[in-house]
Amino acid sequence: MAEDPKAVSVQDAIESERLRKAEEFIEQEEGATNRLSGWAGRTVTAIAVAMSLFHLYAAYEIVPTQELRYTHVAFALLLCFLLFPAASRFRDKIRWFDVIAGLTCVGILIYAIVGGEDFTDRATTPNRTDVILGVVFIALLIEATRRTIGPIVPIISLLFIGYALAGPYLPPPWNHRGYGFDALVGHLFITLEGIFGVPVDVSATLIVLFTIFGAFLQQSGAGKFFIDFSMTLMGKSPNAAGRTVVLSSFLLGGPSGSGVATTVTIGAVAYPMMKRAGFEKNAAGGLLAAGGLGAIISPPVLGAAAFLIAEFLKISYLDVIWMATIPTILYYLSLFFMVELDGKRYGVRGDAYVPEHSLRELTRRYWFHFISLVSIVVFMVWGYSPTTSVLYATGMTMLVSYLTRETALTPKKLVRALADGSLQSLTAATTCATAGIIVGVVTLTGLGLKFSSIVIDYAGGSLLLTAIYTALIVWIIGLAVPVTASYIICAVITAPAMIKLGVPAVAAHMFIFYYSVLSEVSPPTALSPFAAAAITGGDPYKTTLQAWKYTLPAFLVPFVFVLDPQGLGLLLQLPKGGSWVDVVLITVKAAVGLGALACAAQGWALRRTTLAERALLTLAGLFLVFPSLLEALIEAAIGRDISYTAGIGVVLFAIVLLKQRLQPLPEVQATGR
């Protein structure tokens, strides 16, 4: 029977409206920009292209640190004021006050660059002009940040400024000697330890280059290829829809680094297939959000915070990529477990997806996209710096795009890629610059050490409690601010506590990074689940709970970094006195534990679980993934040390599976309903 054209038209309109709502959440993450045309659009595009070309040049030729950071922030703030309206009623048109604000920022930074060493030498004793321009610049920076990511981070930065000024009047242990207004402005505005400190350095040297690389991949059609490849590869399996989301999230997330954008891109294509396969809409949305979340922790790009890890720890970005490899595999393995169990629960069926090309034909025609994806890592392994590696990888992406006519970066696509590369970095640039205020105040006042002492005192010196408190602090801060800001704040105020208790710095920072990522699925900033719900038509809060359920098993893994003596193995770091055998063992143990926790979270193993079976699966998973939580309780109860907790976990998991395997399957569960 032919479909009713009117019904099809209404359905298309509904799908279009859902996609529009989903894209609004991308705007909330990346800022709601003006839609400009005519001379205004061309001007902004020209500035954005110039910004990308400048950073590509800076990756090839040495540009002095101070000039690079000032120029980067000048470009970013000018574009922010031109693109991000002061309020929704001013949208889609550049206002005179936006132009003045942007040009004022540029003028102030030109003053700083022209001032050279004389300007930087006045950091401790700035003159009246320095102070006035510094105050104006800080105010404009805070306003630009408000426009791009909302009011929370600007408010926090103002509170930190207030803390620096009010030090002598605060009660112990929060008090400090205090700093005069001029000295504080000089520290934040003139030195390279405030606004133009480490976060801006990372934004100017790595983040913007990787967003340019991602834009080149997108314009060359790599994103579409990765989704098509996943759908074609998984299309014949009974649970093709769920598996496609997991695989495409991994492939697309690697070069994207954006959770919301990955969620929306994949959801627009994969949700119709998930719906036909029988996925409940909130569960489908939760899976899409969880898959998108993986973009922030997936090599080779990860999220912007990953670049900051390398800078804070003074290690190479390649080291960060290696450290993220096993946790990423475990994350997607956990998602895969959850998806397979969903397939049983919802009785999903194979979808009638007919690919445009066979897998062989698709790979033969577009194989070069895989080269673009891994080229960064290859160049870094060859010994090139991260900036040089991403520069060469961008050039390679452009060259290989000409292997087919449809992927070729024509002049129009090339301009779009250069412009998008800069525009997509603006949110990170303003976040990093404003976070520089927070970092500057923390280093100036010693707040990080004070805070770590307070946390350790509350925890009674217990590493387990310190880790739990740190996770809660990071999670709470992440409720209100984006991942990058959450990581920066917590890295300077909470990491010292764990390091003070003997946790290796790499483990402490990776722990904080992974819990900062939780902000993507935590209300009120749960943008990925809310975007997924807009696509599926599900309830945003139920979708958020589903996303939590999908990600919960994997987010116990960071505790292994800091609490298990062998936990460094998950970061591809040899444990003290250990070998690569320990790395393999801890990885296998965590993988099996995640399987048990996935069964517990879904209430399904080989079949629907009873309450007792679910409790045993939870215990099995905790014994394997997070044994420290249980060891302390058991040892206190029996009055002696225990070991081989992994063995207990494996036995419990095996008991549940064997019990379900030997019992006949009730008819009511045979349908999976």
KOLSEDO-454151 format. One record per residue (C-alpha): residue in three letters; z negated, y, x. Coordinates in steps of 0.25 Angstrom, whole numbers, padded with zeros to 4 digits, always signed. Each point is the difference from the previous one (the first is absolute). Example, Ala and Ser with C-alpha at 12.3 -4.5 7.8 and 13.67 -1.06 7.14 Angstrom:
2
Ala-0031-0018+0049Ser+0002+0014+0006
***
This chain:
673
Met+0000+0000+0000Ala+0004+0014+0005Glu-0011+0009+0003Asp-0002+0012-0009Pro+0005+0012+0008Lys-0011+0009-0007Ala-0011-0009+0004Val+0006-0001+0015Ser+0000+0015+0000Val-0014+0002-0005Gln-0005-0011+0011Asp+0008+0008+0011Ala-0007+0013-0005Ile-0014-0007+0001Glu+0003-0006+0014Ser+0005+0014+0004Glu-0013+0007-0005Arg-0009-0010+0007Leu+0007+0002+0013Arg-0001+0015-0001Lys-0015-0002-0003Ala-0001-0009+0012Glu+0007+0010+0009Glu-0010+0010-0004Phe-0011-0008+0008Ile+0009+0001+0012Glu+0000+0015-0002Gln-0016-0001-0001Glu+0000-0007+0014Glu+0011+0008+0007Gly-0002+0013-0008Ala+0008+0005-0012Thr+0011+0007+0006Asn+0010+0011-0005Arg+0013-0005-0004Leu+0009+0011+0006Ser+0015+0002-0001Gly+0010+0010+0005Trp-0004+0009+0012Ala-0015-0004-0001Gly+0003-0014+0001Arg+0010+0001+0011Thr-0010+0009+0008Val-0012-0010-0002Thr+0010-0011+0004Ala+0004+0008+0013Ile-0014+0002+0004Ala-0004-0015-0002Val+0012-0004+0008Ala-0004+0010+0011Met-0014-0006+0000Ser+0006-0014+0002Leu+0009+0004+0011Phe-0011+0007+0007His-0009-0013+0000Leu+0011-0009+0004Tyr+0003+0010+0011Ala-0015+0000+0004Ala+0000-0015+0000Tyr+0011+0000+0010Glu-0004+0012+0009Ile-0014+0004+0003Val-0005+0012-0008Pro-0014+0005+0004Thr-0011-0005-0009Gln-0005+0014-0005Glu+0014+0004-0004Leu+0004-0013-0006Arg-0013+0000-0009Tyr+0002+0015-0004Thr+0015-0002-0003His-0003-0013-0008Val-0010+0007-0009Ala+0008+0013-0001Phe+0012-0008-0006Ala-0009-0009-0009Leu-0008+0012-0006Leu+0013+0008-0002Leu+0006-0011-0008Cys-0013-0003-0007Phe+0000+0014-0006Leu+0015+0000-0003Leu-0001-0014-0007Phe-0013-0002-0006Pro-0003+0010-0011Ala-0014+0007-0001Ala-0001-0005-0014Ser+0009-0008-0010Arg+0004+0013-0007Phe+0007+0005+0013Arg+0008-0013+0002Asp+0015-0001+0003Lys+0001+0014+0006Ile-0004+0006+0013Arg-0010+0012-0003Trp-0001+0012+0009Phe-0014-0003+0004Asp+0004-0014+0004Val+0010+0006+0010Ile-0011+0010+0005Ala-0010-0011+0002Gly+0010-0009+0007Leu+0005+0011+0009Thr-0014+0005+0003Cys-0004-0014+0005Val+0013+0000+0009Gly-0004+0014+0005Ile-0014-0004+0004Leu+0004-0012+0008Ile+0011+0008+0007Tyr-0011+0009+0004Ala-0008-0012+0005Ile+0012-0006+0008Val+0004+0014+0006Gly-0015+0002+0004Gly+0001-0012+0009Glu-0012-0003+0009Asp-0006+0014-0002Phe-0001-0004-0015Thr-0006-0014+0003Asp-0010+0006+0010Arg-0006+0009-0011Ala-0004-0012-0008Thr-0015+0002+0003Thr+0001+0015-0002Pro+0011+0004-0009Asn+0004+0014-0002Arg+0000+0007-0014Thr+0015-0003-0002Asp-0002-0015+0003Val-0011-0001-0010Ile+0007+0007-0011Leu+0013-0008+0002Gly-0009-0013+0002Val-0007+0003-0014Val+0014+0003-0006Phe+0006-0013+0006Ile-0012-0009-0004Ala+0001+0006-0015Leu+0015-0003-0001Leu-0001-0014+0006Ile-0011-0003-0010Glu+0009+0005-0011Ala+0012-0008+0005Thr-0009-0012+0000Arg-0004+0002-0014Arg+0014+0001-0004Thr+0004-0013+0006Ile-0012-0009-0002Gly-0009+0007-0010Pro-0013+0007+0002Ile-0010-0011+0005Val+0004+0001+0015Pro+0000+0015+0000Ile-0014+0000-0006Ile-0005-0010+0010Ser+0005+0009+0011Leu-0006+0012-0005Leu-0013-0008-0002Phe+0001-0004+0015Ile+0002+0015+0004Gly-0012+0004-0008Tyr-0008-0011+0007Ala+0004+0005+0014Leu-0004+0014-0004Ala-0014-0004-0007Gly-0005-0009+0011Pro-0013+0007+0003Tyr-0004+0001-0014Leu+0002-0015-0004Pro-0011-0011+0000Pro-0001-0010+0011Pro+0007-0009+0004Trp+0012+0008-0005Asn-0003+0013+0007His+0006+0005+0012Arg+0000+0013+0008Gly+0011+0007-0008Tyr+0013+0007+0004Gly+0004+0014-0002Phe+0012+0003-0009Asp+0009+0005+0011Ala-0004-0012+0009Leu+0003-0010-0011Val+0014+0007-0003Gly+0003+0000+0014His-0003-0015+0001Leu+0007-0004-0012Phe+0012+0009+0002Ile+0002+0002+0015Thr-0004-0013+0007Leu+0007-0014-0001Glu-0013-0006-0006Gly+0001+0006-0014Ile+0012+0002-0009Phe+0010-0003+0011Gly-0008-0012+0005Val+0002-0015+0001Pro+0005-0001-0015Val+0010+0011+0001Asp+0005-0006+0014Val+0002-0014-0007Ser+0007+0007-0012Ala+0009+0008+0010Thr+0004-0012+0009Leu+0000-0012-0008Ile-0002+0001-0015Val+0012+0010-0002Leu+0009-0009+0009Phe-0003-0012-0008Thr+0002+0007-0013Ile+0014+0004+0006Phe+0002-0015+0003Gly-0003-0004-0014Ala+0009+0010-0006Phe+0011-0005+0009Leu-0003-0014-0005Gln+0000+0004-0014Gln+0013+0008+0000Ser+0007-0011+0007Gly-0004-0010-0011Ala-0010-0008+0007Gly-0010+0001-0012Lys+0010-0005-0010Phe+0004-0012+0010Phe-0015-0004+0002Ile-0002-0001-0015Asp+0013-0007-0003Phe-0003-0010+0012Ser-0013-0003-0006Met+0005-0002-0014Thr+0012-0009+0005Leu-0009-0008+0009Met-0011-0002-0011Gly+0009+0000-0012Lys+0001-0015-0002Ser-0015-0003+0000Pro-0008-0002-0013Asn-0009+0012+0005Ala+0011+0008+0005Ala-0004+0013-0006Gly-0014+0000+0007Arg+0005-0005+0013Thr+0011+0011+0000Val-0011+0011-0001Val-0008-0006+0011Leu+0012-0001+0010Ser+0007+0013-0004Ser-0013+0007+0001Phe-0002-0005+0015Leu+0014+0003+0004Leu+0001+0014-0007Gly-0014+0004+0003Gly+0002-0002+0015Pro+0009+0012+0002Ser-0005+0007-0012Gly-0015+0002+0003Ser-0002+0006-0014Gly-0008-0009-0011Val+0005+0008-0012Ala+0014+0001+0004Thr+0001-0015+0003Thr-0007-0003-0013Val+0010+0008-0008Thr+0013-0004+0007Ile-0003-0015-0001Gly-0006+0001-0014Ala+0012+0007-0006Val+0009-0012+0005Ala-0010-0012-0001Tyr-0008+0003-0013Pro+0011-0004-0010Met+0001-0013+0007Met-0015-0001+0000Lys-0001+0003-0015Arg+0011-0011-0003Ala-0008-0010+0009Gly-0012+0002-0009Phe-0009+0009+0009Glu-0011+0007-0008Lys+0003+0015+0001Asn-0013+0004+0006Ala+0000-0012+0010Ala+0015+0004+0004Gly-0004+0014+0002Gly-0012-0004+0009Leu+0009-0009+0008Leu+0010+0011+0002Ala-0011+0010+0005Ala-0006-0011+0009Gly+0013-0002+0006Gly+0002+0015+0002Leu-0013+0001+0006Gly+0004-0010+0011Ala+0010+0011+0005Ile-0011+0008+0006Ile-0005-0012+0008Ser+0013-0006+0004Pro+0007+0001+0013Pro+0008+0007+0006Val-0003+0013-0007Leu-0013-0003-0007Gly-0006+0013-0006Ala-0002+0014+0007Ala-0015-0004+0003Ala+0005-0011+0009Phe+0006+0010+0010Leu-0013+0007+0000Ile-0007-0013+0004Ala+0008-0001+0012Glu-0003+0015+0004Phe-0015-0001-0003Leu-0001-0013+0008Lys+0009+0004+0011Ile+0009-0012-0001Ser+0015-0002-0002Tyr+0005-0001-0014Leu+0006-0013+0003Asp-0014-0005+0002Val-0003+0005-0014Ile+0012-0008-0005Trp-0005-0013+0006Met-0014+0002-0005Ala+0006+0002-0014Thr+0009-0012+0000Ile-0010-0012-0004Pro-0008+0009-0010Thr+0014+0003-0006Ile+0004-0014-0001Leu-0013-0004-0006Tyr+0001+0011-0010Tyr+0014-0005-0005Leu-0005-0014+0001Ser-0011+0003-0009Leu+0010+0007-0010Phe+0009-0012+0001Phe-0012-0009-0004Met-0004+0009-0012Val+0015+0001-0004Glu+0001-0015+0000Leu-0013-0002-0008Asp+0006+0011-0010Gly+0012-0009-0002Lys-0009-0011-0004Arg-0009+0009-0009Tyr+0011+0007-0007Gly+0010-0012+0000Val+0011+0009+0006Arg+0014-0006+0000Gly+0012+0001+0008Asp+0008+0013-0002Ala+0015+0000-0003Tyr+0002+0009+0012Val+0015+0000+0005Pro+0001+0007+0013Glu+0012+0008+0003His+0002-0007+0013Ser-0005-0013+0005Leu-0011+0000+0011Arg+0010-0004+0011Glu+0010+0011-0005Leu-0011+0010-0001Thr-0006-0003+0014Arg+0014+0000+0006Arg+0004+0014-0005Tyr-0014+0007+0002Trp-0007-0008+0011Phe-0001+0013+0008His-0011+0006-0008Phe-0009-0011+0006Ile+0003+0006+0013Ser-0003+0014-0004Leu-0014-0005-0005Val-0004-0007+0012Ser+0007+0009+0011Ile-0013+0009+0001Val-0008-0012+0004Val+0010-0005+0010Phe+0002+0013+0007Met-0016+0001+0001Val+0000-0014+0006Trp+0010+0004+0010Gly-0009+0011+0005Tyr+0004+0013-0008Ser-0010+0009-0006Pro-0001+0000-0015Thr+0007+0014-0001Thr+0011-0005+0008Ser+0001-0013-0007Val+0001+0006-0014Leu+0010+0010+0005Tyr+0009-0011+0006Ala-0003-0009-0013Thr+0005+0012-0008Gly+0012+0001+0008Met+0003-0015-0001Thr-0002+0001-0015Met+0011+0011-0001Leu+0010-0008+0009Val-0002-0013-0007Ser+0002+0007-0014Tyr+0015+0002+0004Leu+0002-0015+0000Thr+0003+0000-0015Arg+0006+0012-0008Glu-0010+0000-0011Thr-0012+0001+0010Ala+0006+0010+0009Leu-0008+0013+0002Thr+0011+0010-0004Pro-0003+0014+0003Lys-0006+0002-0013Lys-0009-0012+0001Leu-0004+0004+0014Val-0004+0014-0005Arg-0008-0006-0011Ala-0007-0010+0010Leu-0004+0012+0009Ala-0005+0008-0011Asp-0007-0011-0007Gly-0007-0004+0013Ser-0007+0013+0002Leu-0003+0002-0015Gln-0007-0013-0001Ser-0009+0003+0012Leu-0005+0013-0006Thr-0012-0006-0008Ala-0004-0007+0013Ala+0002+0012+0008Thr-0009+0009-0009Thr-0011-0011-0001Cys+0000-0002+0015Ala-0001+0015+0002Thr-0011+0002-0010Ala-0008-0012+0005Gly+0000+0007+0013Ile-0010+0009-0005Ile-0009-0011-0004Val+0002-0007+0014Gly-0002+0013+0007Val-0013+0003-0008Val-0005-0015+0003Thr+0002+0001+0015Leu-0005+0014+0001Thr-0013-0003-0008Gly-0002-0015+0005Leu+0000-0004-0015Gly+0006-0013+0003Leu-0012-0005+0009Lys-0010+0006-0010Phe+0007-0008-0011Ser+0001-0013+0007Ser-0015+0001+0003Ile-0004+0002-0014Val+0009-0012-0005Ile-0006-0009+0011Asp-0014+0004-0004Tyr+0003-0002-0015Ala+0006-0014+0004Gly-0013-0003+0008Gly+0009-0003+0012Ser+0007-0011-0007Leu+0015-0001+0003Leu+0003-0007-0013Leu-0006+0011-0008Thr+0006+0011+0008Ala+0014-0006-0002Ile-0003-0001-0015Tyr-0005+0015+0000Thr+0012+0004+0008Ala+0010-0007-0010Leu-0007+0007-0012Ile+0001+0013+0007Val+0014-0001+0003Trp+0003-0006-0014Ile-0007+0012-0007Ile+0007+0010+0009Gly+0013-0007-0003Leu-0002+0002-0015Ala+0003+0015+0002Val+0009+0001+0012Pro+0013-0006+0005Val+0000-0011+0010Thr+0002+0009+0012Ala-0011+0010-0003Ser-0009-0012-0003Tyr+0002-0007+0013Ile-0001+0013+0008Ile-0013+0004-0007Cys-0006-0013+0002Ala+0005-0003+0014Val-0008+0012+0005Ile-0013-0002-0008Thr-0002-0015-0003Ala+0007-0007+0012Pro-0010+0004+0010Ala-0011-0008-0008Met+0007-0013+0001Ile+0004+0003+0015Lys-0014+0003+0003Leu-0004-0014-0005Gly+0009-0007+0009Val+0013-0001-0009Pro+0013+0002+0009Ala+0006+0013-0003Val+0013-0006-0004Ala-0007-0009-0010Ala-0008+0012-0006His+0012+0009-0002Met+0009-0011-0006Phe-0012-0003-0009Ile+0000+0014-0005Phe+0015+0001-0001Tyr+0001-0012-0009Tyr-0011+0005-0009Ser+0007+0014+0000Val+0012-0007-0006Leu-0008-0004-0012Ser+0001+0014-0005Glu+0014-0004-0004Val-0006-0009-0011Ser-0013+0007-0003Pro-0001+0010-0012Pro+0001+0012-0001Thr+0010+0000+0011Ala+0006-0014-0004Leu+0014+0005+0001Ser+0007-0013+0003Pro-0006-0008-0012Phe+0002+0012-0009Ala+0015+0001+0004Ala+0001-0015-0002Ala-0006+0002-0014Ala+0010+0010-0003Ile+0011-0009+0003Thr-0005-0012-0007Gly-0006+0007-0012Gly-0014-0006+0003Asp-0013+0007-0001Pro-0003+0008+0013Tyr-0014-0005+0002Lys+0002-0014-0004Thr+0012+0000+0010Thr-0010+0006+0011Leu-0010-0011-0003Gln+0011-0010+0002Ala+0005+0006+0013Trp-0015+0000+0005Lys+0000-0015-0004Tyr+0013-0003+0008Thr-0005+0008+0013Leu-0015-0004-0001Pro+0001-0013+0008Ala+0008+0007+0012Phe-0009+0011+0001Leu-0012-0009+0004Val+0008-0002+0012Pro-0004+0013+0007Phe-0014-0005+0000Val+0004-0011+0009Phe+0005+0010+0011Val-0014+0006+0001Leu-0010-0012-0004Asp+0006-0013+0006Pro-0001-0001+0015Gln+0014-0006-0001Gly+0005+0011-0009Leu+0008+0007+0010Gly+0009-0011+0000Leu+0006+0005-0013Leu+0004+0012+0008Leu+0007-0008+0010Gln-0011+0004+0010Leu-0007-0011+0008Pro-0015-0002-0004Lys-0010+0001+0011Gly+0000-0013+0007Gly+0011-0005-0009Ser+0014-0005+0001Trp+0013+0001-0009Val-0005-0013-0006Asp-0011+0008-0007Val+0011+0010-0005Val+0007-0012-0007Leu-0013-0006-0005Ile-0005+0014-0006Thr+0013+0002-0006Val+0001-0014-0007Lys-0014+0001-0005Ala+0002+0014-0006Ala+0013-0005-0006Val-0007-0012-0007Gly-0011+0009-0004Leu+0010+0010-0007Gly+0006-0012-0007Ala-0014-0004-0006Leu-0003+0015-0004Ala+0013+0001-0006Cys-0003-0012-0009Ala-0013+0006-0003Ala+0005+0013-0004Gln+0011-0006-0009Gly-0009-0010-0006Trp+0011-0011+0003Ala+0002-0010+0011Leu+0008-0012-0003Arg-0004+0003-0015Arg-0009+0010-0007Thr-0014+0000+0007Thr-0013-0002-0006Leu-0011+0010+0002Ala-0007-0010+0010Glu+0013-0002+0008Arg+0003+0015+0000Ala-0014+0002+0007Leu+0003-0011+0010Leu+0013+0006+0003Thr-0006+0014+0002Leu-0011-0007+0010Ala+0011-0007+0007Gly+0008+0013+0002Leu-0012+0007+0005Phe-0004-0011+0010Leu+0014+0001+0006Val+0003+0015-0001Phe-0013+0007-0001Pro-0011-0010+0005Ser-0009+0011+0005Leu-0004+0004-0014Leu-0005-0014-0003Glu-0005-0004+0013Ala-0012+0010+0000Leu-0004-0005-0014Ile+0001-0014+0003Glu-0007+0001+0013Ala-0011+0008-0006Ala-0002-0010-0011Ile-0001-0012+0009Gly-0006+0006+0012Arg+0010-0004+0011Asp+0013+0004+0005Ile+0013-0007-0006Ser+0014-0001+0006Tyr+0013-0006-0003Thr+0000+0008-0013Ala+0016-0002+0000Gly-0003-0015-0002Ile-0008+0003-0012Gly+0011+0008-0006Val+0011-0010+0002Val-0009-0011-0006Leu-0003+0008-0012Phe+0015+0004-0002Ala+0004-0014+0002Ile-0010-0005-0011Val+0005+0009-0010Leu+0015-0004+0003Leu-0003-0015+0000Lys-0008+0001-0013Gln+0012+0007-0007Arg+0010-0009+0006Leu-0007-0013-0005Gln-0003+0005-0014Pro+0011-0001-0010Leu+0006+0014-0005Pro-0004+0004-0014Glu+0012+0002-0009Val-0005+0014-0003Gln+0002+0004+0014Ala+0013-0006+0002Thr+0007+0012-0005Gly-0008+0009+0010Arg-0005+0008-0012
***
